């Protein structure tokens, strides 16, 4: 059912209502006065409109046939696609995901006494009869990977997974999750960088108890995420920040703290990215209601910990029985850390990462966060742990294996380089396409799990069938402390310091770009 709370409708779940059901539900909520089609351009910007609800009732179908809303190339970032002399862009609503209701708590509907709501329907952008937006890129990529992977499994089976009959596999499910790290502050108040640096070095804020307004806003944000069906898992303090300062009346005068909120994963990557966008809106609004500013910048203060948005991804197979099997989990979780397909997936991501990175860290702000010493990755490298029977996490690497011996369904990889302003739609698209390329190698190369593990664990200069001879790809050491800058560069490649250097990773690797463009 759609979730209601205190007379408000917060979201309409995908697939639970047809046209008549949706309209009947909205008739019960006259406080929802507007509709907005939310398209995501190639820069990750979301569109927003205020279309009277009467138009939605009068011509429901037009919102899903590209006739209700049009925009032009000056309103969205579609460089070299929507031009000044060919600018029409049509917006097509997406019925396959949840629709959220965005409330304006400062505009109370006099008839109901409730805040005015806008129904936000995620949408695709069409130009010249082609979908050209970030959401459609993610959808096409996942559709392509699903089709190709099912064909490979049908033809070659599942190497290293004798507990799964390949003939029983009927579908591929992509699991993914993000999180939000962010800084909150009192408007027009400052804290010296020295205070922040000292606090961080002394670890004064690490998972400390929240107080006052920050606590109130954090609790309200977690509760509101739940109302929107995101199943919040945790809110807590992060690395950065200082203790709040009080004025002579005992009121908080200066607040500057770093926080994190996590919520449940999704089996639909489009929903994952839509949820993250809605979570940013919720967090910003809740903290603003409590008199606090929020920034999602990757590195708002140079020299102090920045904000990341670790992105988790996995691949499941659905069997004829309806059972889901994690393709990254081995048959024996205590003898092997990862399956052959899981090793292939991380090999594919690392091999293509120089061409992917411009889409993950596309700004100077994003690159400023990726510095040694702040738990932000600086090298293209992974970690599996030293002993499969004892899972651990290396927080200095780019993308690590996350696992629980007692729960094979939890096995996944965590990419640590994204930040809150990374375009999650294109990021997930590139993650799954590159992972598939490595999985294809793992399925067709004829190597055992041990041989694949040996290849990804190779030394610099050691030849390999899939990976670059002149690179190393795995370490269980502390990348920041156990290697010098020169050693890191030699083993894992030179990390880009500027946006231009990062973009060159795309232009200088056309063979990688060709692979990433599939689908």
C-alpha positions, 0 to 999 in steps of 0.5 A: 500500500501507499504509505500515509502518516499523519494524514499525509501521503509520502510516496506511491509505490511502483506497480501497486496502482494502475491509473484509476488507483493512482487518481483515486488515491490522489483524490483523497489527498487534495493537499497534493496540488502539483505534479512534477516530472523529474528528468536527470540530465547528463550532469546529474541535475534534476528538473522540477516543475509545478503542474496543476494536479488538474492537468494530471487528472485531465490527461493522465496518459500524456505524462507517460507519452512525452506529451505533457511536458517539454523543455529545451536544451537551455534548461538541461545539460545535454551538451552536443545533443540538444542544441540551440537550433534543435532544442526540443526535449520531451519528458516521459514519466517512469511508472516502474519506480516509486513516486515521491511527494515533496511537501512545502511545510511553509505553504499550508493549504487553507482547505486541509490545514496540511502542507502543499505537496508536489507529486514528483514522478521520475522521468526520461528525457527524449530528443529526436526520438531517442532517450538521452538522459542519465536515467535512460543510460542506466536502464539501457546498461542494466538491460544490456548486461542482463541479456548478455549475462543470461546468454553467457550463463546459458552457453558456458554455465557458472564456473566455480559455482557447482551449487547453482544449476545454470539451467535454473537461472531465469533472471539477473538482479542488480543490487545497489546502495548509496549513503550520504555524508554531509556537513551541517552548520549554523548560517553566517557562523565560522569555525577556524580550520585549526579547531577542526584539524585539532578535533579530527586528529584527536578523534573528538567527533568519531561516532560521538553522541549528537546534541541539541539541534543537530540531534533533533534534525538527525532524528527527524531526517531518519524518521522522514526517510522511513516515511518515504519507504527508504528504510533508514538504517542508521544516522551518526556523527562522522569524522569532522566537526567541533563541539557546539558553542553556546551563547550567554543564554545557553543557546547553540551559537556555533554548530559545525559537524559532519554526519552520515545517514544510511538506508536500505539497498535496492534491487532496482538501480534506478530506484537506488539513484532516485532514492539518493536524490530524494534523500538529499532533498529530505536531509537539506529540508529537515536541517533547514527547518531546524535553522541549519545549513547543509552542504553535500560538497565533497571537500567543503574545507581543505585539510579536513575530512571530506564527504563521500558517498560509498556505492555498493553493488552486487549481482544476483541470479534468480532461479526458476524456484524464485530463489535468489543466489548471489553471484559474488559469493563462493560455495564455501564462504570460509574457504574462499572470499569471493566467487570467480564471477565476483573476482571477474567483476572487480577485475573489470571495474579496476581495468576500466577505472581510468575511463570511469573516473571522469564520471565519478570525480568530475569536479575539482571539489571531488578530486580535492577529497581524494587525498592520502590520510582521509580514508578517501581512495587515491589508487586503483586497487582492491582488497579481499582480506588475508583469510577468507574465514576472517572478513575484514575491510581495508579502508585505504583502497578504491573498491573493497569486498564486503562480506558476511560469512553467515550471510552469502546474500550480503557479499558485494563490493563497495566503491569508495570514490564517489561523493554526494554530487557524483551522478549516481545514475551514470556511475552505476551504469559504468560500474555494472557494464565494466563489472560485466566485462570482467565477469564475461572474462571469468566465465569464458577464460576457463580459469579456476577461482584460484587462477583468477585470484592469482591474476588479480593478485599479480605483481607489477611487470607480471603478464596477465591475460586480462589485466595490464602487465604494468599494474598491480591491482590488489593489496592487503596493506595500508595504501597510505602508510605502507607505500611511498608516493613513488611506489603507489604511482609505480604499482597502481598508476598516477592519480589525476590531480586536476579535472583535465588530467582526469578527463585524459583518462577517458580520451587516452583509453579509447578501447576502454571507452568502447567497452563502456559504451556497449548497450 
